[in-house]
């Protein structure tokens, strides 16, 4: 049986949008906050995925 692999990019995107939207509510601009959070989430998730997939 194959084990399911979780994508860190997807998880980073979800948490990034949530945190960005929360900050957007605080600063009264939720759309920009969610967009910036999504960008950071994708970048951080890709970095985590690249470290996970490194074989030494």
Buried (B, 14 or more C-beta within 10 A) or exposed (E): EEEEEEEBBEBBBBBBBBBBBBBBEEEEEBEEBBBBBBBBBBEBBBEBBEEEEEEE
